[in-house]
């Protein structure tokens, strides 16, 4: 697999700090762009009964640059909500979110939209456009914008990196679930993000495909200096990460560091015992 070239300053949307990493100016800090901090974050939703639902309740934690974090918990525990808040798809009712040195919760308008384009998203249902080829799906997020780099060339490079070289002209309907998720991962990397958010990325896959997708995410994270946050209810998926945060009713109830090199079976047992 190859390391993807990062966009230059001419490609960077206004209002968002320059991403750092390989090829960036001397003295830049590659860690800063991927670190994420939540301080007292709260989010509530109204219901027809008038009783609000708490999706995030005074949530605070910090993810170091390059971290591989699993958010776990039952359905409705707040996993997806936290991903949406970190990715600025939704705005919290209270608290502060800082990503890569940018206070996301202070952004508005064009700067907020620009920040969203610096974050990679992977969803459970792939969200591919059925009428577009695989290559066109990968480059779709950058088609409205001018870049100094070759969009199709980068798209082909990403497809090669996720094991789909030569499939550029295929349609999503001709691909398996695991292959479609690989396309979705390639699409999430088109802007070379330092932060990748994955919401149940293996939820629709069989165990073999799920393992392959986790292997791919781990490799891409290591080779491209990304921070990866995965929302999952599967203890086997969570056990592959470096750290696990368990949620219940929007509250953090466990924060577990997963030891590097610890037997996977033992880690899965520990994670499963959390309930």
C-alpha positions in Angstrom: 0.0 0.0 0.0 1.1 3.5 -0.7 1.0 6.8 1.2 -1.4 9.2 -0.4 -0.2 12.7 -1.3 -1.8 15.4 0.9 -3.6 18.4 -0.6 -1.5 21.5 -0.9 -2.5 24.8 0.6 -4.2 25.8 -2.6 -6.6 22.9 -2.1 -7.3 23.7 1.5 -10.8 25.1 2.1 -10.8 28.6 3.8 -11.3 28.7 7.6 -9.6 25.3 8.3 -6.0 25.0 9.5 -3.5 23.5 7.1 -3.3 19.7 7.6 0.1 18.5 8.7 2.0 15.3 7.9 4.4 14.0 5.3 5.3 16.7 2.8 4.2 19.6 5.0 6.4 22.5 6.0 9.3 21.9 8.4 8.3 22.5 12.0 4.7 21.5 11.5 3.3 19.2 14.1 1.7 16.0 12.5 0.1 15.0 15.8 -1.9 18.2 16.2 -4.1 17.6 13.2 -5.5 14.3 14.5 -6.0 14.9 18.2 -9.6 15.2 19.4 -10.9 16.5 22.7 -14.4 16.6 24.0 -15.2 18.8 27.1 -18.6 18.5 28.8 -20.4 17.7 25.5 -24.2 17.4 25.8 -26.9 16.6 23.2 -30.6 16.1 23.7 -33.4 15.3 21.3 -37.1 16.1 21.7 -39.8 13.4 21.5 -43.5 13.4 20.8 -44.1 12.7 24.4 -42.3 15.8 25.5 -39.7 13.9 27.4 -36.3 14.7 25.9 -33.9 11.9 25.1 -30.3 12.3 26.2 -27.8 11.2 23.5 -24.7 12.8 25.2 -24.5 13.7 28.8 -21.5 15.8 29.9 -19.1 13.7 27.8 -15.4 14.5 28.2 -12.4 12.6 26.8 -9.3 13.1 24.7 -8.1 11.0 21.8 -4.4 11.3 21.1 -3.1 11.8 17.6 -3.1 8.5 15.7 -5.4 6.8 18.2 -7.6 3.9 17.3 -10.7 4.2 19.5 -13.9 2.1 19.7 -17.1 3.7 21.0 -19.3 0.8 22.2 -22.7 0.4 23.8 -26.2 -0.9 23.0 -28.4 0.8 20.4 -29.4 4.2 21.6 -26.4 4.6 23.9 -25.0 7.6 22.0 -22.3 6.1 19.8 -23.5 7.5 16.5 -24.4 10.8 18.0 -20.8 11.4 19.2 -19.5 10.6 15.8 -21.9 13.1 14.3 -20.9 15.8 16.8 -17.1 15.2 16.2 -17.7 15.3 12.5 -19.8 18.5 12.8 -22.8 16.7 11.2 -24.7 17.9 14.2 -24.1 20.6 16.8 -24.0 19.9 20.5 -26.3 21.7 22.9 -23.4 22.3 25.3 -19.7 21.7 25.6 -16.7 22.1 23.4 -15.1 19.9 20.7 -11.6 20.5 19.5 -10.2 18.6 16.5 -6.7 19.1 15.2 -6.4 22.4 17.1 -9.6 23.7 15.7 -12.5 24.5 18.0 -15.2 22.8 15.9 -18.1 24.0 18.1 -17.1 27.6 17.3 -17.2 27.2 13.5 -20.1 28.6 11.5 -21.0 28.9 7.8 -18.3 28.3 5.2 -15.7 27.4 7.9 -17.9 24.7 9.3 -18.6 23.3 5.9 -14.9 23.4 5.1 -14.1 21.5 8.3 -16.5 18.7 7.4 -14.6 18.2 4.2 -11.4 17.5 6.2 -13.0 14.5 8.0 -13.5 11.1 6.5 -16.8 9.3 7.1 -17.6 5.6 6.7 -21.2 4.4 7.2 -22.8 1.0 7.7 -24.9 1.2 4.6 -22.1 2.4 2.3 -24.1 5.2 0.8 -22.8 4.7 -2.7 -24.5 6.2 -5.7 -25.8 3.3 -7.8 -25.7 5.0 -11.1 -22.0 6.0 -10.8 -19.0 3.8 -11.4 -16.7 2.9 -8.5 -14.2 5.6 -9.5 -16.8 8.3 -9.8 -18.2 7.4 -6.3 -14.7 7.7 -4.8 -14.1 11.2 -6.3 -17.7 12.5 -5.9 -16.9 14.5 -2.7 -14.3 16.6 -4.6 -16.0 17.0 -8.0 -17.5 20.4 -7.1 -14.1 21.8 -6.2 -11.0 22.8 -8.0 -7.8 21.0 -7.0 -4.2 21.2 -8.0 -4.0 17.4 -8.1 -5.6 14.9 -10.5 -8.9 13.7 -9.0 -9.2 10.6 -11.1 -5.5 9.7 -10.5 -6.0 9.9 -6.7 -9.2 7.9 -6.9 -7.4 5.1 -8.8 -4.6 5.2 -6.3 -7.1 4.9 -3.4 -8.9 2.0 -5.1 -5.6 0.2 -5.5 -4.8 0.8 -1.9 -8.0 -0.8 -0.7 -7.5 -3.8 -3.0 -9.8 -2.8 -5.9 -7.4 -1.9 -8.6 -8.8 -2.6 -12.0 -12.4 -2.2 -10.8 -12.8 1.5 -11.5 -15.5 1.1 -14.1 -17.6 -1.4 -12.0 -21.0 -0.4 -10.7 -21.8 -0.9 -7.0 -24.5 -3.4 -7.8 -21.9 -5.7 -9.3 -19.9 -5.8 -6.0 -20.2 -7.7 -2.8 -20.9 -6.0 0.5 -17.3 -6.1 1.6 -16.2 -4.6 -1.8 -18.7 -1.8 -1.5 -17.4 -1.0 1.9 -13.9 -0.8 0.5 -15.2 1.7 -2.0 -16.7 3.7 0.8 -13.4 3.7 2.7 -11.6 4.9 -0.4 -14.1 7.7 -0.9 -13.6 8.7 2.8 -9.9 9.2 2.1 -10.2 11.3 -1.0 -9.4 14.5 0.9 -6.6 12.8 2.8 -8.1 13.3 6.3 -6.3 13.0 9.6 -9.5 11.9 11.2 -11.7 9.0 10.1 -15.1 8.3 11.7 -16.7 4.9 11.0 -20.2 4.2 12.1 -20.7 0.4 12.4 -18.5 -0.2 9.3 -18.8 -3.9 9.5 -22.5 -4.1 10.6 -23.7 -5.5 7.3 -20.8 -7.8 6.6 -20.0 -11.5 7.4 -17.2 -12.2 9.8 -14.5 -12.8 7.2 -15.3 -9.5 5.4 -15.5 -7.7 8.7 -12.1 -8.9 9.7 -10.7 -7.8 6.3 -12.2 -4.3 6.7 -10.7 -3.9 10.2 -7.3 -5.0 8.9 -7.6 -2.4 6.1 -8.6 0.4 8.5 -5.7 -0.5 10.8 -3.2 -0.4 7.9 -4.5 2.8 6.5 -4.4 4.4 9.9 -0.8 3.4 10.5 0.5 4.3 7.0 -1.3 7.7 6.8 -1.1 9.0 10.4 -4.8 9.0 10.9 -6.9 9.0 14.1 -9.7 6.5 13.7 -12.9 6.3 15.8 -15.2 3.4 15.3 -18.8 3.1 16.7 -19.6 -0.6 17.1 -21.6 -2.9 19.3 -19.4 -5.9 18.4 -16.8 -6.8 21.1 -14.6 -8.6 18.5 -14.4 -5.4 16.5 -13.8 -3.2 19.6 -11.0 -5.6 20.8 -9.0 -4.7 17.6 -8.7 -1.1 18.7 -6.2 0.5 21.1 -8.9 1.9 23.4 -12.5 1.3 24.2 -15.0 3.8 25.6 -18.4 2.3 26.6 -21.5 4.5 26.6 -24.9 4.1 28.3 -27.7 6.6 27.9 -25.2 9.1 26.6 -22.8 8.8 29.5 -19.2 7.3 29.5 -19.3 4.3 31.9 -16.0 2.6 30.9 -12.7 3.8 29.4 -10.4 0.9 28.8 -6.9 0.9 27.3 -6.4 -2.3 25.3 -2.8 -3.6 25.7 -0.8 -4.0 22.6 0.2 -7.6 22.0 -2.4 -8.9 24.5 -4.0 -12.1 23.3 -7.1 -11.2 21.2 -9.2 -13.9 22.8 -8.5 -12.6 26.2 -9.2 -9.0 25.1 -12.6 -10.1 23.6 -13.5 -11.8 26.8 -12.7 -8.7 28.8 -14.7 -6.5 26.5 -17.6 -8.9 26.4 -17.7 -8.9 30.2 -18.3 -5.1 30.2 -21.9 -5.9 29.1 
